[in-house]
Amino acid sequence: MNFNRKDVLAATKGNMHAFEQIYIDINNDLYKMALYILGNSELAKDIVSETIIDALKGIKKLKSADAFESWILKILTNKCKQKLNYKYNKFNVFNPNIKDESHMEKVESNSNIGNAEKTDVKIALSKLNTEDRMIVSLCVVEGYKSNEVAEILSMNPSTVRSRLNRSLKKMKEYLEVE
């Protein structure tokens, strides 16, 4: 995520213009992350809006500009978890056939995968539970280290590493069968 730490400091002191600039800087990244976790464009937009509102309400309590990224990602991932826990079993909100594939941009930039393979990866990802999907998206797609993901998801770093490995193995097994 790219944002100016000076804007974060100014926003913690009540500067709304600085918060608007932060929003402009991070909105697309938050959307991609929510879309990758939820697999639903409309839900992702709603979650990002809720995240921004909560961040605006709580930014004055932020202790350090360096903690901003993990703080806002924690808000986002908690909102995604809440939404999935509420909706997933009723409506199966994760849709591996979504048309908006902007969440795959980072994966595509590092590989030469075709449309069929992208669909297979999304389906394999959909087979994972919510937290494992978040771990994979934070570590693999967003490039966070296991200790950063552990902080965001309130987990032990070794738990994050083992769940990431287990999730990637599950995805690999699914992809090999297909």
Secondary structure, 3 states (H helix, E strand, C coil): CCCCHHHHHHHHCCCHHHHHHHHHHHHHHHHHHHHHHHCCHHHHHHHHHHHHHHHHHHHHHCCCHHHHHHHHHHHHHHHHHHHHHHHHHHHCCCCCCCCCCHHHHHHHHCCCCCHHHHHHHHHHHHCCCHHHHHHHHHHHHCCCCHHHHHHHHCCCHHHHHHHHHHHHHHHHHHHHHC
